[in-house]
Structures are given as C-alpha cells and as structure tokens.
C-alpha cells in the first residue's frame, strides 16, 4: 500500500516561519524521487554524518490517536 510522503507538510511547517540570518537547511532521510541508497550502509553513513553536522534535530510524528 502506497502512502503519501510526510515531507511536504513537515518541511512547510518547519520552513515557513524561518527568519534567521542564514539559509535554513533541512536534511531528511526519506529517499528523493524514490531513489534509495545503493547499500544500507551508505544510508546509515549519510544519516550519521547529518546528525553530527546538525545544530538541531526535530522529529515529525504524525499520528491519529483515535
């Protein structure tokens, strides 16, 4: 079953109020255009490097609690 990506809504929510002096960079682990890393290890390395470089880490948890 295909589900819509959470990225567009989350990115709009995060970036809309941004007024910082520097550009806002948002890194997300979801595959771009459905293209996945060649190997799982490559994805893990990318995620580890992104977390290391981050000034803040946010979690987007969209759920229906009903």
Buried (B, 14 or more C-beta within 10 A) or exposed (E): EEEEEEBEEBBEEBEEEEEEEEEEEEEBEEEEEEEEBEEEEEBEEEEEEBEEEEEEEEEEEEEEEE
